[in-house]
Amino acid sequence: MPRITRRHFLQLAGSGLLVAHSPYLMAQPSKKKIGVALLGLGNYSTNLLAPALQDTKHCELRGIITGSERKIPQWQQKYGIKDSNVYTYSTMADIANNDDIDVIYVVTPTGTHKDFAVQAANTGKHVWCEKPMAMDSEECQAIIDACDKNGVQLSIGYRMQHEPNTRTFHQYLETKPYGNLTAVSSFAGYAGQGRAPDNWRMKKHMGGGALYDMGVYAINGARFLTGREPLAVTGSHPPQRFPEKFTEVDETTLFTMDFGDGLVADCGTSVVKGFNHFKADCEKGWYQLKPMQSYSGVTGTTSDGKTLAPINGMQQTLQMDNDALAILHGRQPMVTGNEGLADIRIVNAIFKAARTGETVAL
């Protein structure tokens, strides 16, 4: 029997090519934890992902990849990261030879996701990519193709699909405790006055603005909690509050998604106005998440007085453990690349609808 390396074993497992009776599966010792390298050490990695990885059961922080070398000492000191597991953007290809690292988690501005995710896949490591997946359908497909070519898993960081109350409402699609859906609303945004002019969230080519940054929560929430794909969208941008700041990207975008059979989702997103909820109206009642996409406090309520309390702990911990288990057990991750691609196709259609004033078919 040819020798199989640990790295090749994980690649096979991630691509779903191992089966229960495989001699490789029986011969290889069980791996307890997946080694994660964070690519990009900004706010989300620093204040959410790295802390969440301290409580995960099936994966752990083992490496970093950064374009800011000044950050390296503090990360090494805080998390005990070995010198051999530290990379810069220019040296990340070398991670291919590092058996400590199984996953590269891309946590950089949206406009850079495609290039970094493709590079990550080409190292033979599994790829976790933050949302939104990329700038357009072509970039999303390039990421999917690179992961397929290299036999590695791809998961998109939609933590809300891992959040228990959100999942409970998703199960209502089967159990229908309030009958069939009749209308949906899904809104995600925060109040503010914009960022500094050089901040990536104010740059169009980097994926800044409300619809990319926050709108995918509203889009994905409506898709996930209806279990349906929109047939057409409309879109509009209300008058700007800070036109001198938002010269490239949208402050607020309002849109609808028509799922057919009379079911329409009323949606919106903003980075200057706060709203944060999902509501499903049904034949015999309603249920809602409010807040819907916050890092904590996500609460469910229903028309008959049920309350689904927020979880203790971090949503990111659940997300990364679930994605690690998918690798370890050779099964499809909960949020695939095709899920990220579907949202970006809708994002681009909404922008077109807002620009033309017409309904855009999908």
C-alpha positions, -999 to +999 in steps of 0.1 A: +000+000+000+015+034-009+024+056+020-001+084+028+011+115+046-009+132+073-013+162+051-027+141+022-049+123+046-065+156+057-069+167+021-087+135+013-109+139+044-117+175+035-127+165+000-150+138+012-130+110-005-125+089+026-153+064+035-159+045+066-143+013+054-112+029+040-079+014+053-065+049+055-092+059+079-086+029+101-048+031+099-044+068+108-046+078+144-075+101+153-064+138+152-079+156+181-076+192+169-073+211+136-045+236+135-057+271+124-036+299+110-053+334+109-045+353+078-050+390+086-046+403+122-071+431+122-100+438+146-120+406+139-091+383+143-077+401+173-109+406+193-132+378+182-116+349+164-084+345+185-104+347+218-130+323+204-103+298+195-093+296+232-125+278+239-128+255+208-127+218+213-118+206+178-094+233+165-068+256+179-048+287+170-014+276+158-002+301+133-005+337+119+000+352+085+003+390+085+012+420+064+021+439+095+053+424+110+051+447+140+021+427+152+040+395+154+057+398+188+025+405+207+006+376+190+035+352+198+037+363+234-001+362+239-008+329+222+025+310+224+028+308+186+061+292+175+085+310+152+080+283+126+043+290+124+046+327+117+043+339+081+040+372+062+020+376+031+051+372+010+061+339+027+028+322+031+035+298+003+060+281+027+031+270+049+026+241+025+054+223+042+041+229+078+021+200+092+011+221+122-013+241+101-044+225+086-066+255+079-059+291+067-087+314+078-088+345+054-098+375+076-088+405+054-108+431+035-133+417+010-115+430-020-085+408-012-104+376-004-100+360-039-063+364-041-056+353-006-081+324-006-067+311-039-031+313-025-043+295+006-058+267-014-027+263-034-007+256-003-029+225+002-045+238+034-082+239+039-097+274+035-121+293+058-130+326+043-148+355+060-180+369+046-187+384+022-169+358+001-156+381-026-164+410-049-183+393-077-194+359-090-162+354-110-140+359-079-162+335-058-160+309-085-122+312-087-120+305-050-143+274-053-123+261-083-089+265-065-102+246-035-116+219-057-084+216-077-063+212-045-087+188-028-093+211+002-125+222+020-139+256+017-162+272+043-175+307+044-177+325+078-214+329+082-215+324+119-252+330+121-259+297+104-242+281+133-261+301+160-286+279+178-316+302+178-312+309+141-310+272+135-341+266+155-361+289+133-345+273+102-360+240+114-395+257+115-394+253+077-399+216+083-422+216+113-443+247+104-455+254+139-471+287+126-481+275+092-466+286+059-446+318+055-466+348+042-440+377+045-405+382+056-384+412+068-346+411+072-326+442+082-289+445+093-272+478+100-255+500+125-256+537+133-225+557+125-210+586+105-186+566+083-149+559+087-117+577+079-113+583+042-084+558+040-103+530+058-110+501+035-147+502+044-150+535+026-133+521-006-154+506-034-127+483-048-121+469-013-157+459-007-167+488+015-202+502+020-233+489+036-245+462+012-212+443+011-204+448+048-238+443+065-262+436+037-251+400+033-265+393+068-299+404+057-296+385+024-283+353+039-307+355+068-337+357+045-324+329+023-315+306+052-347+312+071-370+308+041-351+280+026-357+296-008-337+314-035-350+348-048-362+350-084-358+388-086-347+418-066-353+455-064-330+481-048-326+518-039-303+541-020-321+567+001-307+603+002-273+603+019-268+617+054-230+622+048-225+627+011-191+644+017-178+611+033-196+584+013-182+593-021-175+557-033-197+534-013-234+532-001-245+544+033-278+527+032-295+503+007-331+492+008-341+462-013-366+434-018-362+398-027-390+381-045-391+344-037-421+337-059-456+324-050-463+358-034-435+356-008-414+388-008-387+397+017-385+434+027-349+441+035-324+468+043-288+475+054-270+506+066-238+518+082-254+551+094-287+538+107-292+510+132-315+481+126-310+445+133-338+419+130-354+391+111-391+385+112-412+358+096-450+363+093-469+331+089-505+319+085-510+313+122-485+336+139-450+349+136-414+345+149-384+368+150-348+372+158-340+406+175-311+412+174-305+390+144-268+393+136-250+407+167-219+390+180-239+382+212-275+385+225-292+370+195-327+364+209-357+346+194-394+354+202-427+340+189-462+352+186-474+327+213-449+340+239-419+317+235-384+332+241-352+316+228-325+330+250-290+340+237-262+314+240-235+317+266-201+319+249-190+331+214-207+323+181-173+321+165-164+292+188-194+272+175-187+281+139-150+271+140-157+239+159-184+229+134-160+236+105-132+217+121-155+187+126-164+188+090-127+184+081-121+157+107-151+136+096-147+142+059-182+158+055-194+189+037-191+221+059-224+238+069-217+269+048-201+260+015-185+282-012-217+280-032-236+297-004-212+326-004-214+328-042-252+329-041-252+359-018-226+378-039-247+372-070-276+388-052-255+417-039-244+426-075-280+423-087-293+447-060-266+472-070-278+470-106-314+474-095-306+505-075-286+519-104-312+513-130-344+516-110-356+483-125-364+449-111-335+426-118-342+389-124-318+363-111 
